[in-house]
Amino acid sequence: MDKKEAVIKLLKKNTDGLTIIEIARALDISRNTVPVILAELKGAELIRIRPIGKAKLHYWGGT
């Protein structure tokens, strides 16, 4: 499974939303890699992003 598939699987499993750091730690991948993958998914309208203060929660499911 590649990193993008792993992020998708993780987001589908965690319906409460996850931050970039939580995703990076859960999958043991670079904190710099995660935003690239999330930007790709957002561009394809596959995820939703909700700002909570400084953090952003990422959810599976487009707008």
C-alpha atoms as a printed R data frame, in Angstrom:
   type eleno elety resid chain resno       x      y      z
1  ATOM     1    CA   MET     A     1   0.000  0.000  0.000
2  ATOM     2    CA   ASP     A     2   1.410  3.407 -0.896
3  ATOM     3    CA   LYS     A     3   1.343  6.438  1.407
4  ATOM     4    CA   LYS     A     4  -1.686  8.012 -0.254
5  ATOM     5    CA   GLU     A     5  -3.743  4.827  0.165
6  ATOM     6    CA   ALA     A     6  -2.623  4.604  3.799
7  ATOM     7    CA   VAL     A     7  -3.786  8.195  4.469
8  ATOM     8    CA   ILE     A     8  -7.152  7.487  2.819
9  ATOM     9    CA   LYS     A     9  -7.625  4.326  4.885
10 ATOM    10    CA   LEU     A    10  -6.720  6.170  8.099
11 ATOM    11    CA   LEU     A    11  -9.102  9.075  7.383
12 ATOM    12    CA   LYS     A    12 -11.951  6.669  6.599
13 ATOM    13    CA   LYS     A    13 -11.356  4.900  9.926
14 ATOM    14    CA   ASN     A    14 -11.116  8.102 12.036
15 ATOM    15    CA   THR     A    15 -14.400  9.915 11.506
16 ATOM    16    CA   ASP     A    16 -13.600 12.549 14.170
17 ATOM    17    CA   GLY     A    17 -10.933 14.058 11.911
18 ATOM    18    CA   LEU     A    18  -7.148 14.100 12.223
19 ATOM    19    CA   THR     A    19  -4.422 16.742 12.172
20 ATOM    20    CA   ILE     A    20  -1.363 16.497  9.939
21 ATOM    21    CA   ILE     A    21   0.802 15.528 12.927
22 ATOM    22    CA   GLU     A    22  -1.634 12.796 14.005
23 ATOM    23    CA   ILE     A    23  -1.652 11.347 10.485
24 ATOM    24    CA   ALA     A    24   2.159 11.465 10.251
25 ATOM    25    CA   ARG     A    25   2.592  9.736 13.628
26 ATOM    26    CA   ALA     A    26  -0.055  7.078 12.995
27 ATOM    27    CA   LEU     A    27   1.481  6.102  9.656
28 ATOM    28    CA   ASP     A    28   5.126  6.773 10.582
29 ATOM    29    CA   ILE     A    29   5.667  9.053  7.586
30 ATOM    30    CA   SER     A    30   7.233 12.508  7.312
31 ATOM    31    CA   ARG     A    31   5.272 15.535  8.523
32 ATOM    32    CA   ASN     A    32   6.236 17.176  5.230
33 ATOM    33    CA   THR     A    33   4.795 14.364  3.114
34 ATOM    34    CA   VAL     A    34   1.330 14.447  4.688
35 ATOM    35    CA   PRO     A    35   0.274 17.963  3.499
36 ATOM    36    CA   VAL     A    36   1.279 17.061 -0.064
37 ATOM    37    CA   ILE     A    37  -0.987 14.004  0.004
38 ATOM    38    CA   LEU     A    38  -3.809 15.960  1.685
39 ATOM    39    CA   ALA     A    39  -3.570 18.758 -0.903
40 ATOM    40    CA   GLU     A    40  -3.930 16.157 -3.646
41 ATOM    41    CA   LEU     A    41  -6.998 14.654 -1.954
42 ATOM    42    CA   LYS     A    42  -8.514 18.104 -1.347
43 ATOM    43    CA   GLY     A    43  -7.971 19.014 -5.003
44 ATOM    44    CA   ALA     A    44  -9.891 15.888 -5.966
45 ATOM    45    CA   GLU     A    45 -12.605 16.906 -3.438
46 ATOM    46    CA   LEU     A    46 -12.198 13.646 -1.517
47 ATOM    47    CA   ILE     A    47 -11.609 15.235  1.916
48 ATOM    48    CA   ARG     A    48 -12.986 18.075  4.018
49 ATOM    49    CA   ILE     A    49 -10.834 20.360  6.174
50 ATOM    50    CA   ARG     A    50 -12.126 22.149  9.282
51 ATOM    51    CA   PRO     A    51  -9.927 24.739 11.003
52 ATOM    52    CA   ILE     A    52  -9.858 24.485 14.813
53 ATOM    53    CA   GLY     A    53  -7.739 27.366 16.096
54 ATOM    54    CA   LYS     A    54  -4.277 26.942 14.611
55 ATOM    55    CA   ALA     A    55  -4.857 23.279 13.738
56 ATOM    56    CA   LYS     A    56  -6.867 21.845 10.865
57 ATOM    57    CA   LEU     A    57  -8.863 18.646 11.129
58 ATOM    58    CA   HIS     A    58  -9.032 16.511  8.002
59 ATOM    59    CA   TYR     A    59 -12.063 14.302  7.312
60 ATOM    60    CA   TRP     A    60 -12.818 11.763  4.605
61 ATOM    61    CA   GLY     A    61 -15.678 12.805  2.328
62 ATOM    62    CA   GLY     A    62 -15.813 15.707 -0.080
63 ATOM    63    CA   THR     A    63 -17.882 18.857  0.227
